[in-house]
Amino acid sequence: MLEQFRLDALEHRHAMANDQMLARLSKEWMNTSFKHKYSYNFSWLGQPVMKYPQDLMMLQMLIHNIRPDVVIETGVAHGGGLLFLASVLKMVSPEGRVIGIEKGLLSSTRDAIAGGPLASNIELIEGDCVAPETIAQIKSKVRAEDRVLVCLDSDHSKDHVLKELEFYAPMVSLGSFVVVFDTFIEYLDHPIENRPFGPGNSPMLAVEEFLDDNEEFKSENSVDAMLLLSEAPLGYLRRVKG
């Protein structure tokens, strides 16, 4: 029964991927929901998570399938996403570790994580996620045998995301993923107020350039077909070589 369910799901995803009207409606919904800061509605263990529920579900599936030893997240903000990753990881890899990097780490975020039940599974690093000293610090915490999953959710400017991919993609294990969030910014029909990034200067452009120059990763199109509503279209990058 379970195998048939999975086969049926593949069929459904194939049909959705070829439904042009559904794709258009999904983009329109994402555009409108973005204007209303839809992702700001959600929290995990009391901390704002600021991700779309569909992407959280996908991250859960990746962690369950990959069973990483280490998950790295750039861009911690209020820490809800970090707590979500640690919650799921603890269920499938009890000794797993989540490393979060944030340039301007909020004291409230540090306190919420340090005082919570997942404190022993989370390590916070305050610093620029692409600074050499930060990269060296992270590399010192990841063993050669560790299975590593990476989530990039920091500065969403194209050049910054390219730097993140340059430094963090090589840490990703074969068969695992680097997930680049907020690629959807490129599809917006309006600029983003008071932000240096936006359409024309977005994570999606960084992903496209990265994939053009790198044969070790490919965008997992089946994820886009499954989610439809996602902050990270084209951004689920699986390591296929290396």
N, C-alpha and C positions, 0 to 999 in steps of 0.2 A: 504493500500500500504506500509506504513512504517513498519508495523508488518511483512509483507511478506519479505520485504528487510532484516529485522533483522534475520528472519529464514533462508533466503538464505545465509546470511553472516556466520551463524553458520555452515551451510553445507560446505561452502568454507573452513572455518578454519579446520574443521574435515578432509577434503581431504588434505589440506596442511600439517597437522600434521602427516599424514601417507605417505607422499611423501618423500622417503628416498633420492632420487636424489636432490630434492629441499633443504633438510636439509644439505646435503653435500656441495652443491653450496653456500648456505648461510654462512656456516662456512668458506669456502675458501674465499669468498668475504670479510667477516669480518677480517680474518687474513691479507689479502692483504691491505685492507683499513686502518687497524690499523698501519701498517708499514709506511703509508703515512700521519699519523696523521689526518685522515679524519675529525674527530670531531672538529678540530681546524678551519675549514672553516666557521663556523657559529657564528652569533651574535644575540642578542636580545636587541632591543632598543640601539644599538651601543656598547654593551658590549659583549665580547666573552662568548659564552654559553658552549662550549666544551662538548656537548652531541649529540648523533645521533638523527636526526629528528624523527625517528620512536619512540624513547623513549619520546621525547617531546610531540608527539601526544598522547602517552599512558598516560602521566602525566595529560594532558588536560582532557582526558576521565575520569580518576580517580577523579580529582577535581570536574568535573561536576557531577559525580554520587554520590560522598561522601558528597560534599559541606562542607568541613572541616572549622572549626573556626580557626584552627592553622595548619600551615605547617612548619615543622622544617627541615632545610637542614644543614648537616655537610659538610664542604668543600665548601667554597664560591668562591675561586679563584678570577676571574675578575668580578663576580657578575651577569653575563648574565643569569645563571640558576635561581638565586634568583629573578631577575626581571621577568623572564618568569613565575615562580610560582605565584608571586604577581599579574601579569597582569591577568592571568586566574582566580585566586581566587577572585579578585576584581569584576569580571563580575558575578560570581555566589554567592559570599558571600561578599558584599561590605564592611562589617566591619571585614572581615577576616584578620588575621595577619600571616606574614611569619617571622620566626626567623632563621637567618643564623649565623653559628658558624665557625670561621676560626682562626687557631692558629697564622698565620702571616698575618694579614689583611693588604692588600695594601691600601695606602692612596688614590690612584686613584679609587679603588673600593668604598671606603667610600664616596669619593666626588661625584662619579657618582650616587650613590644611594641617598645620602642626597640632591643632587641638582635636582633630577628627580621628576616626577609626582606621583611616588608610595612611596615616602619617609615616609608618614604617615602609610603605611601598612607594612613596613619592619623594623625589629629591628636587628641590627648587634651586635654580641658578639665576642670579640677578646679573644681567649683562646683555650686551649687544650680541644677538644670536649668530652674527657673521663675523664677529671680531676674532682674530687669531687666538687670543687667550681663552675665549669662550669655547671655541672649537677644540683646542687642546685639552681643556678641562673635561669636555664631554667624551672625547676619545679615550681619556684615561679611565673612564668609568664603564666603557663597553669592552667586553672581552672578545677575542677573535671568534670564539665558538658561540657567541650569543646570537639568537634570532632577533632581528631588529625591525621594527615598524616605525615609520616617521610621519608626523603630521605637521605641515607648515601652515601657520595661521598668524603670522606676524605682520610686518609692513607689507602691504599688497601692491606696492609699486613694482613694475616689471623688473627693473635692474636688481632690486633687493631680492625678489623671489629667485631670479637667476643665480644670485650669489648663494642663496640658501640651497638651491638644488646642487650647485657645484660642490658645496661642503658636505651636505647631509645625504645626498643620494648614494654616494659610495659606501655609506654605513649600512644601507639597507641590504638585508639578506636575500639571496636568490629565492624567488617565489613570493617574497613579501612585497610590501608597497611603501611608496612615499605618496602621501595624499596632500595635494595642494588645494587649499581652501580659497574660496572667493573668486574662483575663475569666472563665475557668473557675472562679475562686474563688467566684463567686456560686452555682455548682451544688454546692458542697461540702456534705456532710451533717454537718460538724463545724466548730467554730471553729479558727482557726490560732493555736497557742500562741505567746505573746510577740510578737504582731504587732498593730498598730493596725487593720489591714484584715482582712476576712473576709466571709462571706456577710452581705449587708445594707450593706456598706461596701466595694464592690469596683469594679474597672475596668469591669465590664459595666454597672453602673448609670450610670457616667459616659458610656459609649458611647451608651446609650439616650437619655440626656438631651441629649447632643451632637447625635445624629441628629434628635431631635424639633425642635431649634432651627436646624438647618443643612441646607439643600437642596443644598449643594455636594458632599456626600459620601453614599455609600450603602454599606451592608454588602454585601460580595460573598458571597452565600449559596452560590454554587457552590463556593467554597473550603471551607466547612464540610461540604458534601456530599462533597467529595473526600477531606478529611482524616479525618473522624470522630473521631480521637484528636488533640486539639489543645489547647494552653493558651490559644488565642485565639478561641474561638467568638464570632461576631458582631464580632470585632475586626479583621478585614481590611477596611479602609475605603478604597474607591476614590474619587478625586476625579472627579466627573462634570460639574461646572460650575466656572466661575471663570476 
